[in-house]
Amino acid sequence: MDEGAAVLERLDRIQALERAGAPPGVLLGELRALLEEAQAWARREGGEAGRRAVDELRAALARDMIAV
């Protein structure tokens, strides 16, 4: 599976878990995995847009960790 597809699949999984009322710890684990997959995608694709997307995801994860 390529990195882009992995990121999209992970996003779908996170949304399904949210709808199902998954505990914050489960969602946090999925968000961490999403960050790793997004980093792999950005490294493969390269470019400023990929780096910016990973930075934004990292910042969102940091905000969510405080809320959990």
mmCIF file as Biopython writes it, N, C-alpha, C and O atoms, coordinates in Angstrom:
data_model
#
loop_
_atom_site.group_PDB
_atom_site.id
_atom_site.type_symbol
_atom_site.label_atom_id
_atom_site.label_alt_id
_atom_site.label_comp_id
_atom_site.label_asym_id
_atom_site.label_entity_id
_atom_site.label_seq_id
_atom_site.pdbx_PDB_ins_code
_atom_site.Cartn_x
_atom_site.Cartn_y
_atom_site.Cartn_z
_atom_site.occupancy
_atom_site.B_iso_or_equiv
_atom_site.auth_seq_id
_atom_site.auth_asym_id
_atom_site.pdbx_PDB_model_num
ATOM 1   N N  . MET A ? 1  ? 0.856   -1.180 0.000  1.0 0.0 1  A 1 
ATOM 2   C CA . MET A ? 1  ? 0.000   0.000  0.000  1.0 0.0 1  A 1 
ATOM 3   C C  . MET A ? 1  ? 0.896   1.236  0.000  1.0 0.0 1  A 1 
ATOM 4   O O  . MET A ? 1  ? 1.873   1.295  0.748  1.0 0.0 1  A 1 
ATOM 5   N N  . ASP A ? 2  ? 0.575   2.204  -0.820 1.0 0.0 2  A 1 
ATOM 6   C CA . ASP A ? 2  ? 1.402   3.407  -0.824 1.0 0.0 2  A 1 
ATOM 7   C C  . ASP A ? 2  ? 1.042   4.310  0.355  1.0 0.0 2  A 1 
ATOM 8   O O  . ASP A ? 2  ? 0.000   4.149  0.991  1.0 0.0 2  A 1 
ATOM 9   N N  . GLU A ? 3  ? 1.930   5.258  0.625  1.0 0.0 3  A 1 
ATOM 10  C CA . GLU A ? 3  ? 1.780   6.104  1.810  1.0 0.0 3  A 1 
ATOM 11  C C  . GLU A ? 3  ? 0.514   6.952  1.777  1.0 0.0 3  A 1 
ATOM 12  O O  . GLU A ? 3  ? -0.140  7.130  2.804  1.0 0.0 3  A 1 
ATOM 13  N N  . GLY A ? 4  ? 0.168   7.470  0.618  1.0 0.0 4  A 1 
ATOM 14  C CA . GLY A ? 4  ? -1.042  8.299  0.514  1.0 0.0 4  A 1 
ATOM 15  C C  . GLY A ? 4  ? -2.298  7.513  0.848  1.0 0.0 4  A 1 
ATOM 16  O O  . GLY A ? 4  ? -3.182  8.007  1.549  1.0 0.0 4  A 1 
ATOM 17  N N  . ALA A ? 5  ? -2.372  6.291  0.346  1.0 0.0 5  A 1 
ATOM 18  C CA . ALA A ? 5  ? -3.529  5.450  0.638  1.0 0.0 5  A 1 
ATOM 19  C C  . ALA A ? 5  ? -3.583  5.097  2.119  1.0 0.0 5  A 1 
ATOM 20  O O  . ALA A ? 5  ? -4.664  5.025  2.703  1.0 0.0 5  A 1 
ATOM 21  N N  . ALA A ? 6  ? -2.417  4.874  2.729  1.0 0.0 6  A 1 
ATOM 22  C CA . ALA A ? 6  ? -2.376  4.554  4.159  1.0 0.0 6  A 1 
ATOM 23  C C  . ALA A ? 6  ? -2.910  5.715  4.993  1.0 0.0 6  A 1 
ATOM 24  O O  . ALA A ? 6  ? -3.637  5.507  5.964  1.0 0.0 6  A 1 
ATOM 25  N N  . VAL A ? 7  ? -2.546  6.935  4.608  1.0 0.0 7  A 1 
ATOM 26  C CA . VAL A ? 7  ? -3.019  8.118  5.336  1.0 0.0 7  A 1 
ATOM 27  C C  . VAL A ? 7  ? -4.541  8.234  5.217  1.0 0.0 7  A 1 
ATOM 28  O O  . VAL A ? 7  ? -5.230  8.470  6.210  1.0 0.0 7  A 1 
ATOM 29  N N  . LEU A ? 8  ? -5.051  8.069  4.015  1.0 0.0 8  A 1 
ATOM 30  C CA . LEU A ? 8  ? -6.500  8.172  3.816  1.0 0.0 8  A 1 
ATOM 31  C C  . LEU A ? 8  ? -7.249  7.072  4.561  1.0 0.0 8  A 1 
ATOM 32  O O  . LEU A ? 8  ? -8.311  7.316  5.133  1.0 0.0 8  A 1 
ATOM 33  N N  . GLU A ? 9  ? -6.691  5.855  4.551  1.0 0.0 9  A 1 
ATOM 34  C CA . GLU A ? 9  ? -7.322  4.755  5.284  1.0 0.0 9  A 1 
ATOM 35  C C  . GLU A ? 9  ? -7.321  5.038  6.790  1.0 0.0 9  A 1 
ATOM 36  O O  . GLU A ? 9  ? -8.302  4.762  7.480  1.0 0.0 9  A 1 
ATOM 37  N N  . ARG A ? 10 ? -6.222  5.585  7.286  1.0 0.0 10 A 1 
ATOM 38  C CA . ARG A ? 10 ? -6.132  5.908  8.719  1.0 0.0 10 A 1 
ATOM 39  C C  . ARG A ? 10 ? -7.141  6.990  9.080  1.0 0.0 10 A 1 
ATOM 40  O O  . ARG A ? 10 ? -7.771  6.912  10.135 1.0 0.0 10 A 1 
ATOM 41  N N  . LEU A ? 11 ? -7.307  7.998  8.227  1.0 0.0 11 A 1 
ATOM 42  C CA . LEU A ? 11 ? -8.299  9.048  8.494  1.0 0.0 11 A 1 
ATOM 43  C C  . LEU A ? 11 ? -9.705  8.464  8.575  1.0 0.0 11 A 1 
ATOM 44  O O  . LEU A ? 11 ? -10.486 8.836  9.451  1.0 0.0 11 A 1 
ATOM 45  N N  . ASP A ? 12 ? -10.025 7.549  7.664  1.0 0.0 12 A 1 
ATOM 46  C CA . ASP A ? 12 ? -11.340 6.897  7.700  1.0 0.0 12 A 1 
ATOM 47  C C  . ASP A ? 12 ? -11.528 6.120  9.006  1.0 0.0 12 A 1 
ATOM 48  O O  . ASP A ? 12 ? -12.597 6.153  9.615  1.0 0.0 12 A 1 
ATOM 49  N N  . ARG A ? 13 ? -10.472 5.425  9.422  1.0 0.0 13 A 1 
ATOM 50  C CA . ARG A ? 13 ? -10.542 4.650  10.669 1.0 0.0 13 A 1 
ATOM 51  C C  . ARG A ? 13 ? -10.771 5.567  11.867 1.0 0.0 13 A 1 
ATOM 52  O O  . ARG A ? 13 ? -11.580 5.261  12.743 1.0 0.0 13 A 1 
ATOM 53  N N  . ILE A ? 14 ? -10.063 6.681  11.904 1.0 0.0 14 A 1 
ATOM 54  C CA . ILE A ? 14 ? -10.216 7.636  13.007 1.0 0.0 14 A 1 
ATOM 55  C C  . ILE A ? 14 ? -11.642 8.179  13.051 1.0 0.0 14 A 1 
ATOM 56  O O  . ILE A ? 14 ? -12.239 8.281  14.123 1.0 0.0 14 A 1 
ATOM 57  N N  . GLN A ? 15 ? -12.182 8.523  11.896 1.0 0.0 15 A 1 
ATOM 58  C CA . GLN A ? 15 ? -13.553 9.031  11.852 1.0 0.0 15 A 1 
ATOM 59  C C  . GLN A ? 15 ? -14.546 7.978  12.341 1.0 0.0 15 A 1 
ATOM 60  O O  . GLN A ? 15 ? -15.488 8.301  13.064 1.0 0.0 15 A 1 
ATOM 61  N N  . ALA A ? 16 ? -14.338 6.723  11.950 1.0 0.0 16 A 1 
ATOM 62  C CA . ALA A ? 16 ? -15.232 5.646  12.389 1.0 0.0 16 A 1 
ATOM 63  C C  . ALA A ? 16 ? -15.134 5.454  13.900 1.0 0.0 16 A 1 
ATOM 64  O O  . ALA A ? 16 ? -16.147 5.249  14.570 1.0 0.0 16 A 1 
ATOM 65  N N  . LEU A ? 17 ? -13.923 5.518  14.433 1.0 0.0 17 A 1 
ATOM 66  C CA . LEU A ? 17 ? -13.745 5.383  15.877 1.0 0.0 17 A 1 
ATOM 67  C C  . LEU A ? 17 ? -14.414 6.530  16.631 1.0 0.0 17 A 1 
ATOM 68  O O  . LEU A ? 17 ? -15.026 6.318  17.678 1.0 0.0 17 A 1 
ATOM 69  N N  . GLU A ? 18 ? -14.297 7.739  16.098 1.0 0.0 18 A 1 
ATOM 70  C CA . GLU A ? 18 ? -14.952 8.894  16.730 1.0 0.0 18 A 1 
ATOM 71  C C  . GLU A ? 18 ? -16.466 8.702  16.752 1.0 0.0 18 A 1 
ATOM 72  O O  . GLU A ? 18 ? -17.113 8.936  17.773 1.0 0.0 18 A 1 
ATOM 73  N N  . ARG A ? 19 ? -17.023 8.276  15.627 1.0 0.0 19 A 1 
ATOM 74  C CA . ARG A ? 19 ? -18.475 8.052  15.557 1.0 0.0 19 A 1 
ATOM 75  C C  . ARG A ? 19 ? -18.921 6.968  16.541 1.0 0.0 19 A 1 
ATOM 76  O O  . ARG A ? 19 ? -20.023 7.029  17.086 1.0 0.0 19 A 1 
ATOM 77  N N  . ALA A ? 20 ? -18.059 5.983  16.759 1.0 0.0 20 A 1 
ATOM 78  C CA . ALA A ? 20 ? -18.395 4.885  17.655 1.0 0.0 20 A 1 
ATOM 79  C C  . ALA A ? 20 ? -18.156 5.237  19.122 1.0 0.0 20 A 1 
ATOM 80  O O  . ALA A ? 20 ? -18.454 4.435  20.007 1.0 0.0 20 A 1 
ATOM 81  N N  . GLY A ? 21 ? -17.621 6.434  19.385 1.0 0.0 21 A 1 
ATOM 82  C CA . GLY A ? 21 ? -17.383 6.851  20.760 1.0 0.0 21 A 1 
ATOM 83  C C  . GLY A ? 21 ? -16.166 6.206  21.399 1.0 0.0 21 A 1 
ATOM 84  O O  . GLY A ? 21 ? -16.162 5.939  22.601 1.0 0.0 21 A 1 
ATOM 85  N N  . ALA A ? 22 ? -15.133 5.954  20.605 1.0 0.0 22 A 1 
ATOM 86  C CA . ALA A ? 22 ? -13.916 5.332  21.126 1.0 0.0 22 A 1 
ATOM 87  C C  . ALA A ? 22 ? -13.296 6.199  22.215 1.0 0.0 22 A 1 
ATOM 88  O O  . ALA A ? 22 ? -13.409 7.424  22.178 1.0 0.0 22 A 1 
ATOM 89  N N  . PRO A ? 23 ? -12.642 5.565  23.182 1.0 0.0 23 A 1 
ATOM 90  C CA . PRO A ? 23 ? -11.992 6.327  24.247 1.0 0.0 23 A 1 
ATOM 91  C C  . PRO A ? 23 ? -10.850 7.188  23.703 1.0 0.0 23 A 1 
ATOM 92  O O  . PRO A ? 23 ? -10.253 6.856  22.679 1.0 0.0 23 A 1 
ATOM 93  N N  . PRO A ? 24 ? -10.550 8.292  24.388 1.0 0.0 24 A 1 
ATOM 94  C CA . PRO A ? 24 ? -9.494  9.193  23.925 1.0 0.0 24 A 1 
ATOM 95  C C  . PRO A ? 24 ? -8.152  8.503  23.699 1.0 0.0 24 A 1 
ATOM 96  O O  . PRO A ? 24 ? -7.438  8.852  22.759 1.0 0.0 24 A 1 
ATOM 97  N N  . GLY A ? 25 ? -7.798  7.544  24.527 1.0 0.0 25 A 1 
ATOM 98  C CA . GLY A ? 25 ? -6.518  6.864  24.367 1.0 0.0 25 A 1 
ATOM 99  C C  . GLY A ? 25 ? -6.407  6.115  23.054 1.0 0.0 25 A 1 
ATOM 100 O O  . GLY A ? 25 ? -5.338  6.071  22.446 1.0 0.0 25 A 1 
ATOM 101 N N  . VAL A ? 26 ? -7.510  5.527  22.617 1.0 0.0 26 A 1 
ATOM 102 C CA . VAL A ? 26 ? -7.528  4.812  21.343 1.0 0.0 26 A 1 
ATOM 103 C C  . VAL A ? 26 ? -7.348  5.809  20.196 1.0 0.0 26 A 1 
ATOM 104 O O  . VAL A ? 26 ? -6.573  5.576  19.268 1.0 0.0 26 A 1 
ATOM 105 N N  . LEU A ? 27 ? -8.077  6.918  20.278 1.0 0.0 27 A 1 
ATOM 106 C CA . LEU A ? 27 ? -7.959  7.938  19.234 1.0 0.0 27 A 1 
ATOM 107 C C  . LEU A ? 27 ? -6.552  8.519  19.195 1.0 0.0 27 A 1 
ATOM 108 O O  . LEU A ? 27 ? -6.015  8.778  18.118 1.0 0.0 27 A 1 
ATOM 109 N N  . LEU A ? 28 ? -5.963  8.722  20.351 1.0 0.0 28 A 1 
ATOM 110 C CA . LEU A ? 28 ? -4.616  9.273  20.400 1.0 0.0 28 A 1 
ATOM 111 C C  . LEU A ? 28 ? -3.622  8.332  19.729 1.0 0.0 28 A 1 
ATOM 112 O O  . LEU A ? 28 ? -2.736  8.785  19.005 1.0 0.0 28 A 1 
ATOM 113 N N  . GLY A ? 29 ? -3.758  7.048  19.959 1.0 0.0 29 A 1 
ATOM 114 C CA . GLY A ? 29 ? -2.892  6.077  19.295 1.0 0.0 29 A 1 
ATOM 115 C C  . GLY A ? 29 ? -3.042  6.134  17.781 1.0 0.0 29 A 1 
ATOM 116 O O  . GLY A ? 29 ? -2.058  6.046  17.046 1.0 0.0 29 A 1 
ATOM 117 N N  . GLU A ? 30 ? -4.270  6.281  17.325 1.0 0.0 30 A 1 
ATOM 118 C CA . GLU A ? 30 ? -4.516  6.381  15.884 1.0 0.0 30 A 1 
ATOM 119 C C  . GLU A ? 30 ? -3.932  7.679  15.317 1.0 0.0 30 A 1 
ATOM 120 O O  . GLU A ? 30 ? -3.393  7.690  14.210 1.0 0.0 30 A 1 
ATOM 121 N N  . LEU A ? 31 ? -4.040  8.762  16.074 1.0 0.0 31 A 1 
ATOM 122 C CA . LEU A ? 31 ? -3.472  10.031 15.614 1.0 0.0 31 A 1 
ATOM 123 C C  . LEU A ? 31 ? -1.952  9.956  15.523 1.0 0.0 31 A 1 
ATOM 124 O O  . LEU A ? 31 ? -1.348  10.509 14.604 1.0 0.0 31 A 1 
ATOM 125 N N  . ARG A ? 32 ? -1.347  9.276  16.474 1.0 0.0 32 A 1 
ATOM 126 C CA . ARG A ? 32 ? 0.115   9.102  16.419 1.0 0.0 32 A 1 
ATOM 127 C C  . ARG A ? 32 ? 0.516   8.288  15.194 1.0 0.0 32 A 1 
ATOM 128 O O  . ARG A ? 32 ? 1.486   8.622  14.514 1.0 0.0 32 A 1 
ATOM 129 N N  . ALA A ? 33 ? -0.227  7.227  14.914 1.0 0.0 33 A 1 
ATOM 130 C CA . ALA A ? 33 ? 0.051   6.413  13.731 1.0 0.0 33 A 1 
ATOM 131 C C  . ALA A ? 33 ? -0.161  7.233  12.461 1.0 0.0 33 A 1 
ATOM 132 O O  . ALA A ? 33 ? 0.592   7.101  11.496 1.0 0.0 33 A 1 
ATOM 133 N N  . LEU A ? 34 ? -1.183  8.075  12.467 1.0 0.0 34 A 1 
ATOM 134 C CA . LEU A ? 34 ? -1.436  8.949  11.324 1.0 0.0 34 A 1 
ATOM 135 C C  . LEU A ? 34 ? -0.254  9.880  11.084 1.0 0.0 34 A 1 
ATOM 136 O O  . LEU A ? 34 ? 0.145   10.098 9.940  1.0 0.0 34 A 1 
ATOM 137 N N  . LEU A ? 35 ? 0.299   10.420 12.142 1.0 0.0 35 A 1 
ATOM 138 C CA . LEU A ? 35 ? 1.454   11.304 12.011 1.0 0.0 35 A 1 
ATOM 139 C C  . LEU A ? 35 ? 2.628   10.562 11.382 1.0 0.0 35 A 1 
ATOM 140 O O  . LEU A ? 35 ? 3.289   11.096 10.492 1.0 0.0 35 A 1 
ATOM 141 N N  . GLU A ? 36 ? 2.893   9.351  11.827 1.0 0.0 36 A 1 
ATOM 142 C CA . GLU A ? 36 ? 3.989   8.571  11.257 1.0 0.0 36 A 1 
ATOM 143 C C  . GLU A ? 36 ? 3.755   8.289  9.778  1.0 0.0 36 A 1 
ATOM 144 O O  . GLU A ? 36 ? 4.677   8.391  8.968  1.0 0.0 36 A 1 
ATOM 145 N N  . GLU A ? 37 ? 2.533   7.939  9.431  1.0 0.0 37 A 1 
ATOM 146 C CA . GLU A ? 37 ? 2.217   7.655  8.031  1.0 0.0 37 A 1 
ATOM 147 C C  . GLU A ? 37 ? 2.317   8.915  7.174  1.0 0.0 37 A 1 
ATOM 148 O O  . GLU A ? 37 ? 2.780   8.858  6.035  1.0 0.0 37 A 1 
ATOM 149 N N  . ALA A ? 38 ? 1.886   10.043 7.717  1.0 0.0 38 A 1 
ATOM 150 C CA . ALA A ? 38 ? 1.976   11.302 6.978  1.0 0.0 38 A 1 
ATOM 151 C C  . ALA A ? 38 ? 3.436   11.701 6.784  1.0 0.0 38 A 1 
ATOM 152 O O  . ALA A ? 38 ? 3.801   12.231 5.734  1.0 0.0 38 A 1 
ATOM 153 N N  . GLN A ? 39 ? 4.266   11.450 7.785  1.0 0.0 39 A 1 
ATOM 154 C CA . GLN A ? 39 ? 5.693   11.748 7.640  1.0 0.0 39 A 1 
ATOM 155 C C  . GLN A ? 39 ? 6.317   10.896 6.541  1.0 0.0 39 A 1 
ATOM 156 O O  . GLN A ? 39 ? 7.106   11.399 5.741  1.0 0.0 39 A 1 
ATOM 157 N N  . ALA A ? 40 ? 5.973   9.616  6.496  1.0 0.0 40 A 1 
ATOM 158 C CA . ALA A ? 40 ? 6.493   8.727  5.445  1.0 0.0 40 A 1 
ATOM 159 C C  . ALA A ? 40 ? 6.056   9.213  4.074  1.0 0.0 40 A 1 
ATOM 160 O O  . ALA A ? 40 ? 6.835   9.197  3.121  1.0 0.0 40 A 1 
ATOM 161 N N  . TRP A ? 41 ? 4.811   9.644  3.979  1.0 0.0 41 A 1 
ATOM 162 C CA . TRP A ? 41 ? 4.276   10.154 2.716  1.0 0.0 41 A 1 
ATOM 163 C C  . TRP A ? 41 ? 5.011   11.423 2.299  1.0 0.0 41 A 1 
ATOM 164 O O  . TRP A ? 41 ? 5.390   11.573 1.137  1.0 0.0 41 A 1 
ATOM 165 N N  . ALA A ? 42 ? 5.211   12.329 3.242  1.0 0.0 42 A 1 
ATOM 166 C CA . ALA A ? 42 ? 5.891   13.583 2.929  1.0 0.0 42 A 1 
ATOM 167 C C  . ALA A ? 42 ? 7.334   13.324 2.504  1.0 0.0 42 A 1 
ATOM 168 O O  . ALA A ? 42 ? 7.836   13.974 1.587  1.0 0.0 42 A 1 
ATOM 169 N N  . ARG A ? 43 ? 8.003   12.379 3.165  1.0 0.0 43 A 1 
ATOM 170 C CA . ARG A ? 43 ? 9.388   12.055 2.779  1.0 0.0 43 A 1 
ATOM 171 C C  . ARG A ? 43 ? 9.427   11.501 1.363  1.0 0.0 43 A 1 
ATOM 172 O O  . ARG A ? 43 ? 10.318  11.835 0.582  1.0 0.0 43 A 1 
ATOM 173 N N  . ARG A ? 44 ? 8.463   10.658 1.038  1.0 0.0 44 A 1 
ATOM 174 C CA . ARG A ? 44 ? 8.450   10.047 -0.291 1.0 0.0 44 A 1 
ATOM 175 C C  . ARG A ? 44 ? 8.113   11.078 -1.365 1.0 0.0 44 A 1 
ATOM 176 O O  . ARG A ? 44 ? 8.760   11.123 -2.411 1.0 0.0 44 A 1 
ATOM 177 N N  . GLU A ? 45 ? 7.115   11.894 -1.109 1.0 0.0 45 A 1 
ATOM 178 C CA . GLU A ? 45 ? 6.668   12.869 -2.102 1.0 0.0 45 A 1 
ATOM 179 C C  . GLU A ? 45 ? 7.566   14.103 -2.136 1.0 0.0 45 A 1 
ATOM 180 O O  . GLU A ? 45 ? 7.758   14.725 -3.181 1.0 0.0 45 A 1 
ATOM 181 N N  . GLY A ? 46 ? 8.116   14.444 -0.954 1.0 0.0 46 A 1 
ATOM 182 C CA . GLY A ? 46 ? 8.976   15.623 -0.883 1.0 0.0 46 A 1 
ATOM 183 C C  . GLY A ? 46 ? 8.178   16.907 -1.040 1.0 0.0 46 A 1 
ATOM 184 O O  . GLY A ? 46 ? 6.949   16.895 -1.111 1.0 0.0 46 A 1 
ATOM 185 N N  . GLY A ? 47 ? 8.887   17.981 -1.090 1.0 0.0 47 A 1 
ATOM 186 C CA . GLY A ? 47 ? 8.267   19.272 -1.334 1.0 0.0 47 A 1 
ATOM 187 C C  . GLY A ? 47 ? 7.785   19.968 -0.077 1.0 0.0 47 A 1 
ATOM 188 O O  . GLY A ? 47 ? 7.588   19.353 0.971  1.0 0.0 47 A 1 
ATOM 189 N N  . GLU A ? 48 ? 7.604   21.253 -0.214 1.0 0.0 48 A 1 
ATOM 190 C CA . GLU A ? 48 ? 7.187   22.103 0.902  1.0 0.0 48 A 1 
ATOM 191 C C  . GLU A ? 48 ? 5.767   21.786 1.366  1.0 0.0 48 A 1 
ATOM 192 O O  . GLU A ? 48 ? 5.484   21.844 2.563  1.0 0.0 48 A 1 
ATOM 193 N N  . ALA A ? 49 ? 4.880   21.455 0.448  1.0 0.0 49 A 1 
ATOM 194 C CA . ALA A ? 49 ? 3.490   21.164 0.830  1.0 0.0 49 A 1 
ATOM 195 C C  . ALA A ? 49 ? 3.422   19.953 1.751  1.0 0.0 49 A 1 
ATOM 196 O O  . ALA A ? 49 ? 2.660   19.955 2.718  1.0 0.0 49 A 1 
ATOM 197 N N  . GLY A ? 50 ? 4.201   18.929 1.467  1.0 0.0 50 A 1 
ATOM 198 C CA . GLY A ? 50 ? 4.213   17.749 2.323  1.0 0.0 50 A 1 
ATOM 199 C C  . GLY A ? 50 ? 4.760   18.054 3.700  1.0 0.0 50 A 1 
ATOM 200 O O  . GLY A ? 50 ? 4.201   17.610 4.703  1.0 0.0 50 A 1 
ATOM 201 N N  . ARG A ? 51 ? 5.841   18.803 3.760  1.0 0.0 51 A 1 
ATOM 202 C CA . ARG A ? 51 ? 6.409   19.178 5.059  1.0 0.0 51 A 1 
ATOM 203 C C  . ARG A ? 51 ? 5.433   20.030 5.857  1.0 0.0 51 A 1 
ATOM 204 O O  . ARG A ? 51 ? 5.299   19.856 7.068  1.0 0.0 51 A 1 
ATOM 205 N N  . ARG A ? 52 ? 4.759   20.943 5.189  1.0 0.0 52 A 1 
ATOM 206 C CA . ARG A ? 52 ? 3.792   21.812 5.867  1.0 0.0 52 A 1 
ATOM 207 C C  . ARG A ? 52 ? 2.619   20.992 6.418  1.0 0.0 52 A 1 
ATOM 208 O O  . ARG A ? 52 ? 2.152   21.242 7.529  1.0 0.0 52 A 1 
ATOM 209 N N  . ALA A ? 53 ? 2.151   20.024 5.647  1.0 0.0 53 A 1 
ATOM 210 C CA . ALA A ? 53 ? 1.040   19.183 6.096  1.0 0.0 53 A 1 
ATOM 211 C C  . ALA A ? 53 ? 1.432   18.389 7.342  1.0 0.0 53 A 1 
ATOM 212 O O  . ALA A ? 53 ? 0.638   18.268 8.275  1.0 0.0 53 A 1 
ATOM 213 N N  . VAL A ? 54 ? 2.644   17.849 7.361  1.0 0.0 54 A 1 
ATOM 214 C CA . VAL A ? 54 ? 3.095   17.097 8.529  1.0 0.0 54 A 1 
ATOM 215 C C  . VAL A ? 54 ? 3.237   18.019 9.727  1.0 0.0 54 A 1 
ATOM 216 O O  . VAL A ? 54 ? 2.866   17.641 10.839 1.0 0.0 54 A 1 
ATOM 217 N N  . ASP A ? 55 ? 3.761   19.210 9.527  1.0 0.0 55 A 1 
ATOM 218 C CA . ASP A ? 55 ? 3.887   20.166 10.635 1.0 0.0 55 A 1 
ATOM 219 C C  . ASP A ? 55 ? 2.524   20.525 11.214 1.0 0.0 55 A 1 
ATOM 220 O O  . ASP A ? 55 ? 2.369   20.620 12.432 1.0 0.0 55 A 1 
ATOM 221 N N  . GLU A ? 56 ? 1.546   20.724 10.352 1.0 0.0 56 A 1 
ATOM 222 C CA . GLU A ? 56 ? 0.195   21.054 10.818 1.0 0.0 56 A 1 
ATOM 223 C C  . GLU A ? 56 ? -0.428  19.881 11.565 1.0 0.0 56 A 1 
ATOM 224 O O  . GLU A ? 56 ? -1.105  20.074 12.575 1.0 0.0 56 A 1 
ATOM 225 N N  . LEU A ? 57 ? -0.203  18.674 11.075 1.0 0.0 57 A 1 
ATOM 226 C CA . LEU A ? 57 ? -0.721  17.495 11.764 1.0 0.0 57 A 1 
ATOM 227 C C  . LEU A ? 57 ? -0.051  17.334 13.124 1.0 0.0 57 A 1 
ATOM 228 O O  . LEU A ? 57 ? -0.711  17.011 14.111 1.0 0.0 57 A 1 
ATOM 229 N N  . ARG A ? 58 ? 1.256   17.559 13.176 1.0 0.0 58 A 1 
ATOM 230 C CA . ARG A ? 58 ? 1.981   17.462 14.445 1.0 0.0 58 A 1 
ATOM 231 C C  . ARG A ? 58 ? 1.433   18.476 15.451 1.0 0.0 58 A 1 
ATOM 232 O O  . ARG A ? 58 ? 1.254   18.145 16.623 1.0 0.0 58 A 1 
ATOM 233 N N  . ALA A ? 59 ? 1.164   19.703 15.007 1.0 0.0 59 A 1 
ATOM 234 C CA . ALA A ? 59 ? 0.618   20.729 15.899 1.0 0.0 59 A 1 
ATOM 235 C C  . ALA A ? 59 ? -0.778  20.339 16.392 1.0 0.0 59 A 1 
ATOM 236 O O  . ALA A ? 59 ? -1.107  20.543 17.561 1.0 0.0 59 A 1 
ATOM 237 N N  . ALA A ? 60 ? -1.591  19.779 15.501 1.0 0.0 60 A 1 
ATOM 238 C CA . ALA A ? 60 ? -2.941  19.356 15.899 1.0 0.0 60 A 1 
ATOM 239 C C  . ALA A ? 60 ? -2.859  18.227 16.912 1.0 0.0 60 A 1 
ATOM 240 O O  . ALA A ? 60 ? -3.643  18.192 17.861 1.0 0.0 60 A 1 
ATOM 241 N N  . LEU A ? 61 ? -1.936  17.317 16.728 1.0 0.0 61 A 1 
ATOM 242 C CA . LEU A ? 61 ? -1.767  16.219 17.672 1.0 0.0 61 A 1 
ATOM 243 C C  . LEU A ? 61 ? -1.342  16.763 19.033 1.0 0.0 61 A 1 
ATOM 244 O O  . LEU A ? 61 ? -1.839  16.302 20.061 1.0 0.0 61 A 1 
ATOM 245 N N  . ALA A ? 62 ? -0.446  17.719 19.053 1.0 0.0 62 A 1 
ATOM 246 C CA . ALA A ? 62 ? 0.004   18.323 20.326 1.0 0.0 62 A 1 
ATOM 247 C C  . ALA A ? 62 ? -1.173  18.977 21.053 1.0 0.0 62 A 1 
ATOM 248 O O  . ALA A ? 62 ? -1.299  18.853 22.272 1.0 0.0 62 A 1 
ATOM 249 N N  . ARG A ? 63 ? -2.028  19.668 20.311 1.0 0.0 63 A 1 
ATOM 250 C CA . ARG A ? 63 ? -3.207  20.297 20.922 1.0 0.0 63 A 1 
ATOM 251 C C  . ARG A ? 63 ? -4.144  19.237 21.482 1.0 0.0 63 A 1 
ATOM 252 O O  . ARG A ? 63 ? -4.658  19.388 22.591 1.0 0.0 63 A 1 
ATOM 253 N N  . ASP A ? 64 ? -4.370  18.167 20.726 1.0 0.0 64 A 1 
ATOM 254 C CA . ASP A ? 64 ? -5.286  17.111 21.172 1.0 0.0 64 A 1 
ATOM 255 C C  . ASP A ? 64 ? -4.741  16.366 22.375 1.0 0.0 64 A 1 
ATOM 256 O O  . ASP A ? 64 ? -5.521  15.921 23.216 1.0 0.0 64 A 1 
ATOM 257 N N  . MET A ? 65 ? -3.442  16.216 22.486 1.0 0.0 65 A 1 
ATOM 258 C CA . MET A ? 65 ? -2.861  15.527 23.639 1.0 0.0 65 A 1 
ATOM 259 C C  . MET A ? 65 ? -3.131  16.281 24.916 1.0 0.0 65 A 1 
ATOM 260 O O  . MET A ? 65 ? -3.316  15.668 25.968 1.0 0.0 65 A 1 
ATOM 261 N N  . ILE A ? 66 ? -3.157  17.594 24.849 1.0 0.0 66 A 1 
ATOM 262 C CA . ILE A ? 66 ? -3.441  18.395 26.029 1.0 0.0 66 A 1 
ATOM 263 C C  . ILE A ? 66 ? -4.896  18.202 26.432 1.0 0.0 66 A 1 
ATOM 264 O O  . ILE A ? 66 ? -5.207  18.156 27.622 1.0 0.0 66 A 1 
ATOM 265 N N  . ALA A ? 67 ? -5.789  18.091 25.457 1.0 0.0 67 A 1 
ATOM 266 C CA . ALA A ? 67 ? -7.215  17.957 25.741 1.0 0.0 67 A 1 
ATOM 267 C C  . ALA A ? 67 ? -7.570  16.580 26.277 1.0 0.0 67 A 1 
ATOM 268 O O  . ALA A ? 67 ? -8.582  16.432 26.961 1.0 0.0 67 A 1 
ATOM 269 N N  . VAL A ? 68 ? -6.758  15.566 25.983 1.0 0.0 68 A 1 
ATOM 270 C CA . VAL A ? 68 ? -7.081  14.183 26.363 1.0 0.0 68 A 1 
ATOM 271 C C  . VAL A ? 68 ? -6.903  13.955 27.820 1.0 0.0 68 A 1 
ATOM 272 O O  . VAL A ? 68 ? -7.131  12.847 28.305 1.0 0.0 68 A 1 
#
